Amino acid sequence: MEKVTYGAVLRAPGTIPLYVAAFLARIPMMAVPLVLTLLVVEGLGASYGQAGIVAAVETVGAGLGAPWRGRMIDALGVRRALVPSIGVLFVVYPLAAMASFAWLLPLAFVMGLFLAPVHSIVRVSLAANLPSSHHRSAFALDSVMAEASFIIGPAAAGALVVAASPEVALLAVGFTVALGLLILWWLDPPTRSAEATPAPPGPRFGWVTRDHLFLFLVSGGAMIALMATDLGIIAVLRELDAVGLVGIVYLGWGLSSLVGGLIYGARPASVRPTHLLLAMGVLTMPVGIAHAPWTLALAAIPAGLLCAPIMTACSEYIAKLTDEARRGEAMGWQATAFTVGGAIGSPIIGFAIDEWGAAAGFATGGGVAALIALLSLAGQRRDVAPVPAK
């Protein structure tokens, strides 16, 4: 099997500008939930419960909008698909910065509904313009850069809120996302290979196979495991009266995912997403037994190493299974699966933490993820035939 290096991916025409534009757009996008929460709590003087309602409304909008936005990429190309998102950034974000709580709810829904499909654009473009043998490394690099955005974005936004105000931070987030999207619009990365053919006529969801459905289920399961670690870290540190160290623990968790993504992308062969999810769920379950901040940081590393790899593997297999003419929509449904997994997992994990303590949050989320992996292993085909390399 051909060994593909990251250098080979980065030397492909247009790849570096695509990564840079996506990185610039994702950094502030990762900060939107934090900024909205602080806008409600600090700017409007409302409760965290009300902030949670705003976040839920934005999440519902994002979940509903992702497949539709992906279909726009397939049908219209990148530029026309991005125009509505750019318009919302210049109109809705300034309105949200001035809105009352009642008006913020519909505005948050619109923000989610028109959330820029950066994930779909990058993955579809990489899949279309690189040989299939390069997809694993290319997607891994994208996952690593997304992890870096997650590390940088909320921290930078939080500092801006402290230095200025939540309203200023929301405007800055909107402006910087728009800057990244305008660069993507200017680049206009192709989403079809030269030899691609139009989508064949057929039923609306005729492209969806059983394996697609299980891959979407695995994507949701991965988000449940991630939410278990996300919420569990905060809960453990609260029990230890060491919430001030949350940034250090999160940094170690994020860096371990980044390292895991680089290692996975350099592998000569793929690993089935179901196997990765099973390992991730099993490794997440015992993290909560840590009884000191430094042991918590270390305990989160093994599961953290699998975060970027499982995101990469799910996208890689979806790209293998899906015709080029439908990949944007398929990646959009994957984004919805991530959203639904987080929306379902958060209250379940939160209930477990409230009833039985922080350790139960890790055990519950990891256990649910492992069960989903076992269900998927039983239901998927033994092998997924790859699309022939171009």
Helices and strands as residue ranges (DSSP letters): H 6-11, H 15-29, H 32-38, I 39-43, H 48-76, H 78-98, H 101-113, H 118-129, G 132-134, H 135-163, H 166-187, H 210-239, G 243-245, H 246-265, H 273-284, G 287-289, H 293-299, H 301-304, H 307-321, G 324-326, H 327-356, H 358-379
